[in-house]
């Protein structure tokens, strides 16, 4: 999970140094999200043929090779090759995102929020690893951040070793042909619509603002790299730390109310960021942004299984992740353009309509289901 944090932290900064056009600085950040979106369905199909473990192990080796390509592109100052490398790394992210479904499928329905939360707690470590290896390795070599990528590759060597001990709880099989319901019938369900929209809104708003943050803070406002790192670390911690308590929150207030709380936190995050460009405003805004994402994403992830039967999970999970990461890709791709051509304030205001629509949808779902 350190890979995503690492790329968000350094790719925009590297992009601002290499890009021929400043508004394209966050392109490498956006391309990893695009790569994730287009890789979701192929990755799940590979798992259905070869099993989860082989794909997880292969993804580690694949990532190490791509990190070498990133290093080459940075040393040769080839911006678009670096962006392409980042795009290919999206397949690694898509592979690792399947951990949460592996966890959900291994437990009883009432334990799903806890299982999802435990998996996502890995993000707490990634918050430190991703940013620390970036800053520790920045000046190891003549070219900035080459050492950072070397350290990142070392993390994936460790991940490969750890993954050899992985044993799937249940055999993952593709059972699409056994499903008697059409995809249209499944998609029309309220549970599917609310689950996908909640997770997608969480990812789109979070990604849009988070991707623009390093550029706005470090490149445009002149905050130090250290302060930018602290803000992003705090953000990622806030994304995953609530997972320790999510199951308890769901037990007391339910999934829908937890997702409504996530929307409220997003609104407060936008207001705080809009008030000032001070370090404390960036920090509080990104922390609340992380909390809001956690409640929406875990809520949507755990609501989704209510919309499909066991023999329909492959196609529903594929569509779910494709929509989430496809729209997230658009958000990440446009973040740099918005912040450079307009302003940080425009970035913040542009997410308000999406939050309002999600709020209305969740209130409707709450009224319908109590």
Order of alpha helices (4+ residues) and beta strands (2+ residues): alpha-alpha-alpha-alpha-alpha-alpha-alpha-alpha-alpha-alpha-alpha-alpha-alpha-alpha-alpha-alpha
